[in-house]
Amino acid sequence: MAADAALLVGGCRVPTLRLYTWEPCALSLGYFQRVEDVPEAVARRGDPRRPLIRRRTGGGAIHHASELTFSIAADADHPLYTGPIAESYQRVHRIVATALAQFGVSAQPRGERELVSDVAGTGMCFHASHPLDLVWETPEGWAKGVGSAQRRSEGRVLHHGSIKLGPDPLEPHVATVAHGGGQVEARELGAALIGALAAASGVTPMPGELTAAELAQLEREARAFAHPAFTGRR
């Protein structure tokens, strides 16, 4: 996530999609959350098996396990991000829904539905929902399956997305890609996202490397991310 932050604030202005998984799994706090407001974070603070980190984007805490994480960094005047913020979320979510459909998942905006994944008294992203969140049916009922958050800074936008591939004991009752009918690998879903983004934008994403300026910013961001004062702030 330090690389995502580097793409937000420095270096190349080329729109960039990143796709990754986690090893070890980690619990990330939204930028504005307090550790004390997230019981799951308090209970696991100092657990080396589940490092606690803080994202540059907002929203609720996410346990990054059995998931595909993606980020899209671009200028604020990019067609994906122009106009009201809600519309930019909708554009990204349509791309994600198109990718998920390839695996039998019928993802839809939550609207006014009641979700089995909504849980009171928690700071976890997947246990709180917004009408624009992508949800789909599970054996238990409708549930949230994609976590989304943005950060806007100096004419740039960073969108973080988290898509659950399979069940996670720390985030029960959420919708997963496996609910579409079978196990899906992160690499498969990543390829589907690339294809959906290309179809929506008319531009085929090409593999790339961080520029020298972005690598320098990455080093600065990594030092900040690793510092206990950054994680424990707010």
mmCIF file of the C-alpha atoms, coordinates in Angstrom:
data_MODEL
# 
_entry.id   MODEL 
# 
loop_
_atom_site.group_PDB 
_atom_site.id 
_atom_site.type_symbol 
_atom_site.label_atom_id 
_atom_site.label_alt_id 
_atom_site.label_comp_id 
_atom_site.label_asym_id 
_atom_site.label_entity_id 
_atom_site.label_seq_id 
_atom_site.pdbx_PDB_ins_code 
_atom_site.Cartn_x 
_atom_site.Cartn_y 
_atom_site.Cartn_z 
_atom_site.occupancy 
_atom_site.B_iso_or_equiv 
_atom_site.pdbx_formal_charge 
_atom_site.auth_seq_id 
_atom_site.auth_comp_id 
_atom_site.auth_asym_id 
_atom_site.auth_atom_id 
_atom_site.pdbx_PDB_model_num 
ATOM 1   C CA . MET A 1 1   ? 0.000   0.000   0.000   1.00 0.00 ? 1   MET A CA 1 
ATOM 2   C CA . ALA A 1 2   ? 3.009   2.275   0.297   1.00 0.00 ? 2   ALA A CA 1 
ATOM 3   C CA . ALA A 1 3   ? 3.379   1.912   -3.478  1.00 0.00 ? 3   ALA A CA 1 
ATOM 4   C CA . ASP A 1 4   ? -0.236  3.000   -3.915  1.00 0.00 ? 4   ASP A CA 1 
ATOM 5   C CA . ALA A 1 5   ? 0.440   6.057   -1.768  1.00 0.00 ? 5   ALA A CA 1 
ATOM 6   C CA . ALA A 1 6   ? 3.511   6.859   -3.866  1.00 0.00 ? 6   ALA A CA 1 
ATOM 7   C CA . LEU A 1 7   ? 1.394   6.762   -7.019  1.00 0.00 ? 7   LEU A CA 1 
ATOM 8   C CA . LEU A 1 8   ? -1.041  9.197   -5.415  1.00 0.00 ? 8   LEU A CA 1 
ATOM 9   C CA . VAL A 1 9   ? 1.425   11.935  -4.551  1.00 0.00 ? 9   VAL A CA 1 
ATOM 10  C CA . GLY A 1 10  ? 4.491   11.675  -6.763  1.00 0.00 ? 10  GLY A CA 1 
ATOM 11  C CA . GLY A 1 11  ? 6.114   10.711  -10.005 1.00 0.00 ? 11  GLY A CA 1 
ATOM 12  C CA . CYS A 1 12  ? 4.491   9.634   -13.247 1.00 0.00 ? 12  CYS A CA 1 
ATOM 13  C CA . ARG A 1 13  ? 1.027   10.938  -14.140 1.00 0.00 ? 13  ARG A CA 1 
ATOM 14  C CA . VAL A 1 14  ? 0.094   7.849   -16.164 1.00 0.00 ? 14  VAL A CA 1 
ATOM 15  C CA . PRO A 1 15  ? -3.119  6.209   -14.845 1.00 0.00 ? 15  PRO A CA 1 
ATOM 16  C CA . THR A 1 16  ? -2.028  3.077   -13.002 1.00 0.00 ? 16  THR A CA 1 
ATOM 17  C CA . LEU A 1 17  ? -3.851  -0.096  -11.977 1.00 0.00 ? 17  LEU A CA 1 
ATOM 18  C CA . ARG A 1 18  ? -2.203  -2.287  -9.332  1.00 0.00 ? 18  ARG A CA 1 
ATOM 19  C CA . LEU A 1 19  ? -3.350  -5.791  -8.341  1.00 0.00 ? 19  LEU A CA 1 
ATOM 20  C CA . TYR A 1 20  ? -2.000  -7.706  -5.359  1.00 0.00 ? 20  TYR A CA 1 
ATOM 21  C CA . THR A 1 21  ? -2.585  -10.238 -2.598  1.00 0.00 ? 21  THR A CA 1 
ATOM 22  C CA . TRP A 1 22  ? -1.169  -10.361 0.936   1.00 0.00 ? 22  TRP A CA 1 
ATOM 23  C CA . GLU A 1 23  ? 1.481   -12.461 2.690   1.00 0.00 ? 23  GLU A CA 1 
ATOM 24  C CA . PRO A 1 24  ? 1.169   -12.402 5.612   1.00 0.00 ? 24  PRO A CA 1 
ATOM 25  C CA . CYS A 1 25  ? -2.422  -11.269 5.905   1.00 0.00 ? 25  CYS A CA 1 
ATOM 26  C CA . ALA A 1 26  ? -2.833  -7.860  7.531   1.00 0.00 ? 26  ALA A CA 1 
ATOM 27  C CA . LEU A 1 27  ? -5.461  -5.621  9.105   1.00 0.00 ? 27  LEU A CA 1 
ATOM 28  C CA . SER A 1 28  ? -5.530  -2.143  7.564   1.00 0.00 ? 28  SER A CA 1 
ATOM 29  C CA . LEU A 1 29  ? -7.200  0.815   9.230   1.00 0.00 ? 29  LEU A CA 1 
ATOM 30  C CA . GLY A 1 30  ? -8.884  3.544   7.225   1.00 0.00 ? 30  GLY A CA 1 
ATOM 31  C CA . TYR A 1 31  ? -6.875  6.764   7.272   1.00 0.00 ? 31  TYR A CA 1 
ATOM 32  C CA . PHE A 1 32  ? -9.216  8.544   9.684   1.00 0.00 ? 32  PHE A CA 1 
ATOM 33  C CA . GLN A 1 33  ? -9.952  5.642   12.047  1.00 0.00 ? 33  GLN A CA 1 
ATOM 34  C CA . ARG A 1 34  ? -8.727  5.431   15.626  1.00 0.00 ? 34  ARG A CA 1 
ATOM 35  C CA . VAL A 1 35  ? -7.350  2.067   16.712  1.00 0.00 ? 35  VAL A CA 1 
ATOM 36  C CA . GLU A 1 36  ? -9.543  2.245   19.814  1.00 0.00 ? 36  GLU A CA 1 
ATOM 37  C CA . ASP A 1 37  ? -12.676 2.453   17.656  1.00 0.00 ? 37  ASP A CA 1 
ATOM 38  C CA . VAL A 1 38  ? -11.974 -0.872  15.954  1.00 0.00 ? 38  VAL A CA 1 
ATOM 39  C CA . PRO A 1 39  ? -12.360 -3.757  18.448  1.00 0.00 ? 39  PRO A CA 1 
ATOM 40  C CA . GLU A 1 40  ? -10.812 -6.188  15.969  1.00 0.00 ? 40  GLU A CA 1 
ATOM 41  C CA . ALA A 1 41  ? -7.687  -4.004  15.775  1.00 0.00 ? 41  ALA A CA 1 
ATOM 42  C CA . VAL A 1 42  ? -7.420  -3.606  19.547  1.00 0.00 ? 42  VAL A CA 1 
ATOM 43  C CA . ALA A 1 43  ? -7.654  -7.369  20.030  1.00 0.00 ? 43  ALA A CA 1 
ATOM 44  C CA . ARG A 1 44  ? -4.892  -8.060  17.500  1.00 0.00 ? 44  ARG A CA 1 
ATOM 45  C CA . ARG A 1 45  ? -2.521  -5.177  18.097  1.00 0.00 ? 45  ARG A CA 1 
ATOM 46  C CA . GLY A 1 46  ? 1.009   -6.528  18.254  1.00 0.00 ? 46  GLY A CA 1 
ATOM 47  C CA . ASP A 1 47  ? 0.080   -9.863  16.665  1.00 0.00 ? 47  ASP A CA 1 
ATOM 48  C CA . PRO A 1 48  ? 2.931   -10.600 14.198  1.00 0.00 ? 48  PRO A CA 1 
ATOM 49  C CA . ARG A 1 49  ? 0.687   -13.007 12.296  1.00 0.00 ? 49  ARG A CA 1 
ATOM 50  C CA . ARG A 1 50  ? -1.648  -10.141 11.390  1.00 0.00 ? 50  ARG A CA 1 
ATOM 51  C CA . PRO A 1 51  ? 0.286   -6.863  11.154  1.00 0.00 ? 51  PRO A CA 1 
ATOM 52  C CA . LEU A 1 52  ? -1.741  -3.725  11.808  1.00 0.00 ? 52  LEU A CA 1 
ATOM 53  C CA . ILE A 1 53  ? -1.244  -0.970  9.221   1.00 0.00 ? 53  ILE A CA 1 
ATOM 54  C CA . ARG A 1 54  ? -2.953  2.249   8.167   1.00 0.00 ? 54  ARG A CA 1 
ATOM 55  C CA . ARG A 1 55  ? -4.047  3.079   4.621   1.00 0.00 ? 55  ARG A CA 1 
ATOM 56  C CA . ARG A 1 56  ? -3.893  6.462   2.913   1.00 0.00 ? 56  ARG A CA 1 
ATOM 57  C CA . THR A 1 57  ? -7.518  5.967   1.856   1.00 0.00 ? 57  THR A CA 1 
ATOM 58  C CA . GLY A 1 58  ? -10.478 6.289   4.215   1.00 0.00 ? 58  GLY A CA 1 
ATOM 59  C CA . GLY A 1 59  ? -13.285 3.910   5.080   1.00 0.00 ? 59  GLY A CA 1 
ATOM 60  C CA . GLY A 1 60  ? -13.400 1.087   7.589   1.00 0.00 ? 60  GLY A CA 1 
ATOM 61  C CA . ALA A 1 61  ? -10.801 -1.472  8.594   1.00 0.00 ? 61  ALA A CA 1 
ATOM 62  C CA . ILE A 1 62  ? -10.200 -4.456  6.318   1.00 0.00 ? 62  ILE A CA 1 
ATOM 63  C CA . HIS A 1 63  ? -8.684  -7.837  7.081   1.00 0.00 ? 63  HIS A CA 1 
ATOM 64  C CA . HIS A 1 64  ? -6.626  -8.572  3.990   1.00 0.00 ? 64  HIS A CA 1 
ATOM 65  C CA . ALA A 1 65  ? -6.880  -12.340 3.711   1.00 0.00 ? 65  ALA A CA 1 
ATOM 66  C CA . SER A 1 66  ? -8.288  -14.493 0.926   1.00 0.00 ? 66  SER A CA 1 
ATOM 67  C CA . GLU A 1 67  ? -8.823  -11.449 -1.264  1.00 0.00 ? 67  GLU A CA 1 
ATOM 68  C CA . LEU A 1 68  ? -7.641  -9.542  -4.302  1.00 0.00 ? 68  LEU A CA 1 
ATOM 69  C CA . THR A 1 69  ? -6.739  -5.934  -3.598  1.00 0.00 ? 69  THR A CA 1 
ATOM 70  C CA . PHE A 1 70  ? -6.664  -3.414  -6.416  1.00 0.00 ? 70  PHE A CA 1 
ATOM 71  C CA . SER A 1 71  ? -5.832  0.260   -6.691  1.00 0.00 ? 71  SER A CA 1 
ATOM 72  C CA . ILE A 1 72  ? -6.352  2.771   -9.475  1.00 0.00 ? 72  ILE A CA 1 
ATOM 73  C CA . ALA A 1 73  ? -4.317  5.986   -9.326  1.00 0.00 ? 73  ALA A CA 1 
ATOM 74  C CA . ALA A 1 74  ? -5.005  8.732   -11.860 1.00 0.00 ? 74  ALA A CA 1 
ATOM 75  C CA . ASP A 1 75  ? -5.424  12.474  -12.237 1.00 0.00 ? 75  ASP A CA 1 
ATOM 76  C CA . ALA A 1 76  ? -8.706  13.869  -10.946 1.00 0.00 ? 76  ALA A CA 1 
ATOM 77  C CA . ASP A 1 77  ? -9.694  14.921  -14.475 1.00 0.00 ? 77  ASP A CA 1 
ATOM 78  C CA . HIS A 1 78  ? -9.397  11.346  -15.763 1.00 0.00 ? 78  HIS A CA 1 
ATOM 79  C CA . PRO A 1 79  ? -12.786 10.152  -17.144 1.00 0.00 ? 79  PRO A CA 1 
ATOM 80  C CA . LEU A 1 80  ? -12.983 7.578   -14.367 1.00 0.00 ? 80  LEU A CA 1 
ATOM 81  C CA . TYR A 1 81  ? -12.867 10.255  -11.671 1.00 0.00 ? 81  TYR A CA 1 
ATOM 82  C CA . THR A 1 82  ? -14.470 13.395  -13.119 1.00 0.00 ? 82  THR A CA 1 
ATOM 83  C CA . GLY A 1 83  ? -17.720 14.771  -11.729 1.00 0.00 ? 83  GLY A CA 1 
ATOM 84  C CA . PRO A 1 84  ? -19.267 14.025  -8.331  1.00 0.00 ? 84  PRO A CA 1 
ATOM 85  C CA . ILE A 1 85  ? -17.374 11.559  -6.135  1.00 0.00 ? 85  ILE A CA 1 
ATOM 86  C CA . ALA A 1 86  ? -20.381 9.219   -6.000  1.00 0.00 ? 86  ALA A CA 1 
ATOM 87  C CA . GLU A 1 87  ? -20.291 8.896   -9.781  1.00 0.00 ? 87  GLU A CA 1 
ATOM 88  C CA . SER A 1 88  ? -16.622 7.922   -9.715  1.00 0.00 ? 88  SER A CA 1 
ATOM 89  C CA . TYR A 1 89  ? -17.436 5.107   -7.275  1.00 0.00 ? 89  TYR A CA 1 
ATOM 90  C CA . GLN A 1 90  ? -20.229 3.965   -9.573  1.00 0.00 ? 90  GLN A CA 1 
ATOM 91  C CA . ARG A 1 91  ? -17.883 3.858   -12.582 1.00 0.00 ? 91  ARG A CA 1 
ATOM 92  C CA . VAL A 1 92  ? -15.319 1.768   -10.718 1.00 0.00 ? 92  VAL A CA 1 
ATOM 93  C CA . HIS A 1 93  ? -18.025 -0.518  -9.359  1.00 0.00 ? 93  HIS A CA 1 
ATOM 94  C CA . ARG A 1 94  ? -19.445 -1.129  -12.836 1.00 0.00 ? 94  ARG A CA 1 
ATOM 95  C CA . ILE A 1 95  ? -16.003 -2.300  -13.950 1.00 0.00 ? 95  ILE A CA 1 
ATOM 96  C CA . VAL A 1 96  ? -15.721 -4.600  -10.933 1.00 0.00 ? 96  VAL A CA 1 
ATOM 97  C CA . ALA A 1 97  ? -19.236 -5.970  -11.483 1.00 0.00 ? 97  ALA A CA 1 
ATOM 98  C CA . THR A 1 98  ? -18.392 -6.737  -15.115 1.00 0.00 ? 98  THR A CA 1 
ATOM 99  C CA . ALA A 1 99  ? -15.331 -8.703  -14.008 1.00 0.00 ? 99  ALA A CA 1 
ATOM 100 C CA . LEU A 1 100 ? -17.255 -10.580 -11.312 1.00 0.00 ? 100 LEU A CA 1 
ATOM 101 C CA . ALA A 1 101 ? -19.966 -11.599 -13.775 1.00 0.00 ? 101 ALA A CA 1 
ATOM 102 C CA . GLN A 1 102 ? -17.414 -13.821 -15.517 1.00 0.00 ? 102 GLN A CA 1 
ATOM 103 C CA . PHE A 1 103 ? -17.395 -16.006 -12.401 1.00 0.00 ? 103 PHE A CA 1 
ATOM 104 C CA . GLY A 1 104 ? -21.135 -16.273 -11.909 1.00 0.00 ? 104 GLY A CA 1 
ATOM 105 C CA . VAL A 1 105 ? -21.390 -13.372 -9.460  1.00 0.00 ? 105 VAL A CA 1 
ATOM 106 C CA . SER A 1 106 ? -24.299 -10.976 -10.032 1.00 0.00 ? 106 SER A CA 1 
ATOM 107 C CA . ALA A 1 107 ? -22.980 -7.946  -8.145  1.00 0.00 ? 107 ALA A CA 1 
ATOM 108 C CA . GLN A 1 108 ? -25.375 -5.030  -7.732  1.00 0.00 ? 108 GLN A CA 1 
ATOM 109 C CA . PRO A 1 109 ? -25.452 -1.747  -5.811  1.00 0.00 ? 109 PRO A CA 1 
ATOM 110 C CA . ARG A 1 110 ? -26.879 -2.294  -2.336  1.00 0.00 ? 110 ARG A CA 1 
ATOM 111 C CA . GLY A 1 111 ? -29.604 0.302   -2.692  1.00 0.00 ? 111 GLY A CA 1 
ATOM 112 C CA . GLU A 1 112 ? -32.066 -0.118  0.173   1.00 0.00 ? 112 GLU A CA 1 
ATOM 113 C CA . ARG A 1 113 ? -31.422 -3.818  0.785   1.00 0.00 ? 113 ARG A CA 1 
ATOM 114 C CA . GLU A 1 114 ? -30.775 -5.099  4.284   1.00 0.00 ? 114 GLU A CA 1 
ATOM 115 C CA . LEU A 1 115 ? -27.536 -7.055  4.471   1.00 0.00 ? 115 LEU A CA 1 
ATOM 116 C CA . VAL A 1 116 ? -26.593 -10.021 6.636   1.00 0.00 ? 116 VAL A CA 1 
ATOM 117 C CA . SER A 1 117 ? -23.029 -8.674  6.591   1.00 0.00 ? 117 SER A CA 1 
ATOM 118 C CA . ASP A 1 118 ? -23.951 -5.443  8.409   1.00 0.00 ? 118 ASP A CA 1 
ATOM 119 C CA . VAL A 1 119 ? -22.837 -5.680  12.042  1.00 0.00 ? 119 VAL A CA 1 
ATOM 120 C CA . ALA A 1 120 ? -23.310 -2.980  14.679  1.00 0.00 ? 120 ALA A CA 1 
ATOM 121 C CA . GLY A 1 121 ? -20.449 -1.930  16.944  1.00 0.00 ? 121 GLY A CA 1 
ATOM 122 C CA . THR A 1 122 ? -17.592 -2.743  14.605  1.00 0.00 ? 122 THR A CA 1 
ATOM 123 C CA . GLY A 1 123 ? -15.152 -0.645  12.638  1.00 0.00 ? 123 GLY A CA 1 
ATOM 124 C CA . MET A 1 124 ? -14.763 -3.201  9.856   1.00 0.00 ? 124 MET A CA 1 
ATOM 125 C CA . CYS A 1 125 ? -15.436 -2.073  6.282   1.00 0.00 ? 125 CYS A CA 1 
ATOM 126 C CA . PHE A 1 126 ? -17.320 -5.207  5.252   1.00 0.00 ? 126 PHE A CA 1 
ATOM 127 C CA . HIS A 1 127 ? -19.603 -4.992  8.292   1.00 0.00 ? 127 HIS A CA 1 
ATOM 128 C CA . ALA A 1 128 ? -20.958 -1.553  7.340   1.00 0.00 ? 128 ALA A CA 1 
ATOM 129 C CA . SER A 1 129 ? -22.496 -0.638  4.004   1.00 0.00 ? 129 SER A CA 1 
ATOM 130 C CA . HIS A 1 130 ? -23.507 2.263   1.768   1.00 0.00 ? 130 HIS A CA 1 
ATOM 131 C CA . PRO A 1 131 ? -26.186 2.266   -0.947  1.00 0.00 ? 131 PRO A CA 1 
ATOM 132 C CA . LEU A 1 132 ? -23.463 2.324   -3.628  1.00 0.00 ? 132 LEU A CA 1 
ATOM 133 C CA . ASP A 1 133 ? -21.595 -0.718  -2.261  1.00 0.00 ? 133 ASP A CA 1 
ATOM 134 C CA . LEU A 1 134 ? -21.503 -3.837  -4.432  1.00 0.00 ? 134 LEU A CA 1 
ATOM 135 C CA . VAL A 1 135 ? -23.461 -6.718  -2.911  1.00 0.00 ? 135 VAL A CA 1 
ATOM 136 C CA . TRP A 1 136 ? -24.681 -10.132 -4.029  1.00 0.00 ? 136 TRP A CA 1 
ATOM 137 C CA . GLU A 1 137 ? -26.700 -13.041 -2.736  1.00 0.00 ? 137 GLU A CA 1 
ATOM 138 C CA . THR A 1 138 ? -25.188 -15.705 -0.485  1.00 0.00 ? 138 THR A CA 1 
ATOM 139 C CA . PRO A 1 139 ? -26.833 -18.726 1.178   1.00 0.00 ? 139 PRO A CA 1 
ATOM 140 C CA . GLU A 1 140 ? -27.392 -16.468 4.225   1.00 0.00 ? 140 GLU A CA 1 
ATOM 141 C CA . GLY A 1 141 ? -28.852 -13.563 2.248   1.00 0.00 ? 141 GLY A CA 1 
ATOM 142 C CA . TRP A 1 142 ? -27.583 -10.406 0.570   1.00 0.00 ? 142 TRP A CA 1 
ATOM 143 C CA . ALA A 1 143 ? -24.103 -9.365  1.707   1.00 0.00 ? 143 ALA A CA 1 
ATOM 144 C CA . LYS A 1 144 ? -21.354 -6.903  0.893   1.00 0.00 ? 144 LYS A CA 1 
ATOM 145 C CA . GLY A 1 145 ? -18.552 -8.330  -1.244  1.00 0.00 ? 145 GLY A CA 1 
ATOM 146 C CA . VAL A 1 146 ? -16.389 -5.364  -2.263  1.00 0.00 ? 146 VAL A CA 1 
ATOM 147 C CA . GLY A 1 147 ? -14.766 -2.759  -0.050  1.00 0.00 ? 147 GLY A CA 1 
ATOM 148 C CA . SER A 1 148 ? -14.025 0.632   -1.644  1.00 0.00 ? 148 SER A CA 1 
ATOM 149 C CA . ALA A 1 149 ? -12.330 3.826   -0.492  1.00 0.00 ? 149 ALA A CA 1 
ATOM 150 C CA . GLN A 1 150 ? -10.763 6.869   -2.133  1.00 0.00 ? 150 GLN A CA 1 
ATOM 151 C CA . ARG A 1 151 ? -8.221  9.548   -1.342  1.00 0.00 ? 151 ARG A CA 1 
ATOM 152 C CA . ARG A 1 152 ? -7.979  12.791  -3.298  1.00 0.00 ? 152 ARG A CA 1 
ATOM 153 C CA . SER A 1 153 ? -4.898  14.984  -3.052  1.00 0.00 ? 153 SER A CA 1 
ATOM 154 C CA . GLU A 1 154 ? -3.464  17.796  -5.199  1.00 0.00 ? 154 GLU A CA 1 
ATOM 155 C CA . GLY A 1 155 ? -5.336  16.856  -8.344  1.00 0.00 ? 155 GLY A CA 1 
ATOM 156 C CA . ARG A 1 156 ? -4.798  13.120  -7.966  1.00 0.00 ? 156 ARG A CA 1 
ATOM 157 C CA . VAL A 1 157 ? -7.164  10.297  -6.950  1.00 0.00 ? 157 VAL A CA 1 
ATOM 158 C CA . LEU A 1 158 ? -6.376  6.897   -5.440  1.00 0.00 ? 158 LEU A CA 1 
ATOM 159 C CA . HIS A 1 159 ? -9.145  4.298   -5.324  1.00 0.00 ? 159 HIS A CA 1 
ATOM 160 C CA . HIS A 1 160 ? -8.614  1.188   -3.205  1.00 0.00 ? 160 HIS A CA 1 
ATOM 161 C CA . GLY A 1 161 ? -10.765 -1.895  -3.697  1.00 0.00 ? 161 GLY A CA 1 
ATOM 162 C CA . SER A 1 162 ? -10.891 -5.179  -1.797  1.00 0.00 ? 162 SER A CA 1 
ATOM 163 C CA . ILE A 1 163 ? -12.676 -8.207  -3.279  1.00 0.00 ? 163 ILE A CA 1 
ATOM 164 C CA . LYS A 1 164 ? -13.150 -11.264 -1.085  1.00 0.00 ? 164 LYS A CA 1 
ATOM 165 C CA . LEU A 1 165 ? -12.271 -14.513 -2.849  1.00 0.00 ? 165 LEU A CA 1 
ATOM 166 C CA . GLY A 1 166 ? -13.250 -16.829 -0.001  1.00 0.00 ? 166 GLY A CA 1 
ATOM 167 C CA . PRO A 1 167 ? -14.462 -16.858 3.613   1.00 0.00 ? 167 PRO A CA 1 
ATOM 168 C CA . ASP A 1 168 ? -12.536 -15.142 6.398   1.00 0.00 ? 168 ASP A CA 1 
ATOM 169 C CA . PRO A 1 169 ? -13.223 -15.902 10.102  1.00 0.00 ? 169 PRO A CA 1 
ATOM 170 C CA . LEU A 1 170 ? -12.481 -12.287 11.057  1.00 0.00 ? 170 LEU A CA 1 
ATOM 171 C CA . GLU A 1 171 ? -15.124 -10.992 8.634   1.00 0.00 ? 171 GLU A CA 1 
ATOM 172 C CA . PRO A 1 172 ? -18.002 -13.484 8.721   1.00 0.00 ? 172 PRO A CA 1 
ATOM 173 C CA . HIS A 1 173 ? -21.204 -13.248 6.677   1.00 0.00 ? 173 HIS A CA 1 
ATOM 174 C CA . VAL A 1 174 ? -19.612 -11.310 3.790   1.00 0.00 ? 174 VAL A CA 1 
ATOM 175 C CA . ALA A 1 175 ? -20.160 -12.158 0.126   1.00 0.00 ? 175 ALA A CA 1 
ATOM 176 C CA . THR A 1 176 ? -17.245 -13.826 -1.657  1.00 0.00 ? 176 THR A CA 1 
ATOM 177 C CA . VAL A 1 177 ? -16.434 -14.640 -5.265  1.00 0.00 ? 177 VAL A CA 1 
ATOM 178 C CA . ALA A 1 178 ? -16.720 -18.308 -4.302  1.00 0.00 ? 178 ALA A CA 1 
ATOM 179 C CA . HIS A 1 179 ? -20.459 -17.742 -3.801  1.00 0.00 ? 179 HIS A CA 1 
ATOM 180 C CA . GLY A 1 180 ? -20.665 -17.437 -7.584  1.00 0.00 ? 180 GLY A CA 1 
ATOM 181 C CA . GLY A 1 181 ? -20.249 -21.172 -7.874  1.00 0.00 ? 181 GLY A CA 1 
ATOM 182 C CA . GLY A 1 182 ? -16.638 -22.131 -7.310  1.00 0.00 ? 182 GLY A CA 1 
ATOM 183 C CA . GLN A 1 183 ? -13.138 -21.244 -6.210  1.00 0.00 ? 183 GLN A CA 1 
ATOM 184 C CA . VAL A 1 184 ? -11.499 -18.433 -8.176  1.00 0.00 ? 184 VAL A CA 1 
ATOM 185 C CA . GLU A 1 185 ? -7.796  -17.600 -8.062  1.00 0.00 ? 185 GLU A CA 1 
ATOM 186 C CA . ALA A 1 186 ? -6.646  -14.020 -7.556  1.00 0.00 ? 186 ALA A CA 1 
ATOM 187 C CA . ARG A 1 187 ? -4.780  -14.135 -10.864 1.00 0.00 ? 187 ARG A CA 1 
ATOM 188 C CA . GLU A 1 188 ? -7.973  -15.091 -12.716 1.00 0.00 ? 188 GLU A CA 1 
ATOM 189 C CA . LEU A 1 189 ? -9.959  -12.273 -11.153 1.00 0.00 ? 189 LEU A CA 1 
ATOM 190 C CA . GLY A 1 190 ? -7.125  -9.846  -11.821 1.00 0.00 ? 190 GLY A CA 1 
ATOM 191 C CA . ALA A 1 191 ? -7.150  -10.723 -15.513 1.00 0.00 ? 191 ALA A CA 1 
ATOM 192 C CA . ALA A 1 192 ? -10.916 -10.206 -15.607 1.00 0.00 ? 192 ALA A CA 1 
ATOM 193 C CA . LEU A 1 193 ? -10.520 -6.772  -13.984 1.00 0.00 ? 193 LEU A CA 1 
ATOM 194 C CA . ILE A 1 194 ? -7.912  -5.757  -16.544 1.00 0.00 ? 194 ILE A CA 1 
ATOM 195 C CA . GLY A 1 195 ? -10.242 -6.825  -19.346 1.00 0.00 ? 195 GLY A CA 1 
ATOM 196 C CA . ALA A 1 196 ? -13.228 -5.011  -17.844 1.00 0.00 ? 196 ALA A CA 1 
ATOM 197 C CA . LEU A 1 197 ? -11.198 -1.827  -17.363 1.00 0.00 ? 197 LEU A CA 1 
ATOM 198 C CA . ALA A 1 198 ? -9.973  -2.005  -20.954 1.00 0.00 ? 198 ALA A CA 1 
ATOM 199 C CA . ALA A 1 199 ? -13.522 -2.458  -22.259 1.00 0.00 ? 199 ALA A CA 1 
ATOM 200 C CA . ALA A 1 200 ? -14.820 0.465   -20.194 1.00 0.00 ? 200 ALA A CA 1 
ATOM 201 C CA . SER A 1 201 ? -12.003 2.876   -21.032 1.00 0.00 ? 201 SER A CA 1 
ATOM 202 C CA . GLY A 1 202 ? -11.094 1.850   -24.557 1.00 0.00 ? 202 GLY A CA 1 
ATOM 203 C CA . VAL A 1 203 ? -7.455  1.641   -23.437 1.00 0.00 ? 203 VAL A CA 1 
ATOM 204 C CA . THR A 1 204 ? -5.606  -1.642  -22.948 1.00 0.00 ? 204 THR A CA 1 
ATOM 205 C CA . PRO A 1 205 ? -3.522  -1.568  -19.724 1.00 0.00 ? 205 PRO A CA 1 
ATOM 206 C CA . MET A 1 206 ? 0.133   -2.465  -20.266 1.00 0.00 ? 206 MET A CA 1 
ATOM 207 C CA . PRO A 1 207 ? 2.552   -3.919  -17.681 1.00 0.00 ? 207 PRO A CA 1 
ATOM 208 C CA . GLY A 1 208 ? 4.860   -1.300  -16.233 1.00 0.00 ? 208 GLY A CA 1 
ATOM 209 C CA . GLU A 1 209 ? 7.366   -0.488  -13.512 1.00 0.00 ? 209 GLU A CA 1 
ATOM 210 C CA . LEU A 1 210 ? 7.528   2.331   -10.990 1.00 0.00 ? 210 LEU A CA 1 
ATOM 211 C CA . THR A 1 211 ? 9.531   5.321   -12.160 1.00 0.00 ? 211 THR A CA 1 
ATOM 212 C CA . ALA A 1 212 ? 12.607  6.564   -10.291 1.00 0.00 ? 212 ALA A CA 1 
ATOM 213 C CA . ALA A 1 213 ? 10.538  9.361   -8.748  1.00 0.00 ? 213 ALA A CA 1 
ATOM 214 C CA . GLU A 1 214 ? 7.852   6.900   -7.658  1.00 0.00 ? 214 GLU A CA 1 
ATOM 215 C CA . LEU A 1 215 ? 10.448  4.547   -6.164  1.00 0.00 ? 215 LEU A CA 1 
ATOM 216 C CA . ALA A 1 216 ? 11.912  7.432   -4.170  1.00 0.00 ? 216 ALA A CA 1 
ATOM 217 C CA . GLN A 1 217 ? 8.443   8.347   -2.928  1.00 0.00 ? 217 GLN A CA 1 
ATOM 218 C CA . LEU A 1 218 ? 7.792   4.671   -2.164  1.00 0.00 ? 218 LEU A CA 1 
ATOM 219 C CA . GLU A 1 219 ? 10.799  4.608   0.163   1.00 0.00 ? 219 GLU A CA 1 
ATOM 220 C CA . ARG A 1 220 ? 9.461   7.643   2.030   1.00 0.00 ? 220 ARG A CA 1 
ATOM 221 C CA . GLU A 1 221 ? 5.975   6.151   2.246   1.00 0.00 ? 221 GLU A CA 1 
ATOM 222 C CA . ALA A 1 222 ? 7.325   2.788   3.420   1.00 0.00 ? 222 ALA A CA 1 
ATOM 223 C CA . ARG A 1 223 ? 9.174   4.453   6.297   1.00 0.00 ? 223 ARG A CA 1 
ATOM 224 C CA . ALA A 1 224 ? 5.989   6.256   7.312   1.00 0.00 ? 224 ALA A CA 1 
ATOM 225 C CA . PHE A 1 225 ? 3.864   3.097   7.045   1.00 0.00 ? 225 PHE A CA 1 
ATOM 226 C CA . ALA A 1 226 ? 6.313   1.168   9.230   1.00 0.00 ? 226 ALA A CA 1 
ATOM 227 C CA . HIS A 1 227 ? 6.378   3.768   12.008  1.00 0.00 ? 227 HIS A CA 1 
ATOM 228 C CA . PRO A 1 228 ? 4.147   2.960   15.024  1.00 0.00 ? 228 PRO A CA 1 
ATOM 229 C CA . ALA A 1 229 ? 3.209   6.640   15.330  1.00 0.00 ? 229 ALA A CA 1 
ATOM 230 C CA . PHE A 1 230 ? 1.594   6.577   11.879  1.00 0.00 ? 230 PHE A CA 1 
ATOM 231 C CA . THR A 1 231 ? -0.389  3.419   12.565  1.00 0.00 ? 231 THR A CA 1 
ATOM 232 C CA . GLY A 1 232 ? -1.473  4.559   16.016  1.00 0.00 ? 232 GLY A CA 1 
ATOM 233 C CA . ARG A 1 233 ? -2.297  8.172   15.132  1.00 0.00 ? 233 ARG A CA 1 
ATOM 234 C CA . ARG A 1 234 ? -5.821  9.685   15.282  1.00 0.00 ? 234 ARG A CA 1 
# 
